[in-house]
Amino acid sequence: MALASPQVRAICVEANEFPYLSNQFRVRGVPHTVINRRASFVGALPEPDFVAAVLEGAGIPVEDTPHPDPPPLGGREISARGPSTEIAAS
């Protein structure tokens, strides 16, 4: 989110290297996401759930946010299975 918008800032902290911060935010599992020091959640969420949790933590009602269609991928068509990827084994 921080890469996509200048209105979002993100800081990544290694919990084991900063025990004071880990204790302050009661980190018991990773990833542990804290939003504006007011809300937090633990675990990797699917993207829509992650966005909803961050918006709620920021005090933005999720119902009021628009849900735009994703932007086209450079004019390329993508099949229902997604983009093809080749992996070469050595």
C-alpha positions in Angstrom: 0.0 0.0 0.0 2.8 2.4 0.8 4.4 1.7 -2.6 1.1 2.5 -4.3 0.2 5.7 -2.5 2.2 8.6 -1.1 -0.6 8.9 1.6 0.5 5.6 3.2 3.7 5.1 5.1 5.0 1.8 6.2 7.8 0.7 8.5 9.0 -2.9 8.8 10.7 -3.8 12.1 12.4 -7.1 12.8 10.8 -8.2 16.1 13.8 -10.1 17.4 16.2 -7.2 16.8 13.9 -4.7 18.6 12.6 -6.4 21.7 11.5 -3.0 23.2 9.1 -2.4 20.3 8.0 -6.1 20.3 7.0 -5.7 24.0 5.4 -2.3 23.5 3.1 -3.7 20.7 2.7 -7.1 22.3 4.1 -9.0 19.3 3.4 -12.7 19.8 3.3 -13.7 16.1 4.4 -12.5 12.7 3.4 -10.8 10.6 2.0 -8.4 13.2 0.5 -5.3 11.6 -0.1 -2.2 13.6 -2.1 0.7 12.1 -1.6 4.2 13.6 -0.8 2.7 17.0 -4.6 2.2 17.4 -5.3 -1.1 15.8 -3.5 -4.3 14.9 -3.9 -7.8 13.6 -1.7 -10.8 13.4 -1.2 -13.1 10.5 -1.1 -13.1 6.7 -4.5 -12.2 5.3 -5.8 -12.4 1.8 -5.4 -9.0 0.0 -9.1 -7.9 0.3 -9.2 -8.8 4.0 -5.8 -7.0 4.6 -7.0 -3.9 2.9 -10.3 -3.9 4.9 -8.4 -4.4 8.2 -6.0 -1.6 7.4 -8.9 0.8 6.5 -10.8 -0.1 9.6 -7.7 0.4 11.7 -7.2 3.8 10.1 -10.8 4.7 11.0 -12.2 4.6 7.5 -15.5 2.7 7.3 -15.1 -0.1 4.8 -18.6 0.2 3.5 -17.8 3.8 2.3 -14.8 2.8 0.3 -15.2 2.3 -3.5 -14.3 -1.1 -4.9 -12.9 -0.2 -8.4 -12.1 -2.9 -10.9 -8.4 -3.7 -11.0 -6.4 -1.8 -13.7 -5.7 -3.5 -16.9 -2.3 -5.2 -17.1 -0.7 -3.3 -19.9 -3.3 -4.3 -22.5 -2.5 -8.0 -22.1 -5.3 -10.5 -21.8 -5.0 -13.0 -19.0 -6.8 -16.3 -19.1 -9.0 -17.5 -16.3 -6.1 -19.4 -15.0 -4.0 -16.3 -14.7 -0.8 -15.3 -16.5 1.4 -18.2 -17.6 4.8 -18.7 -16.0 7.5 -21.0 -17.1 9.9 -22.4 -14.5 13.0 -24.2 -15.7 14.3 -26.9 -13.5 18.0 -27.5 -13.4 
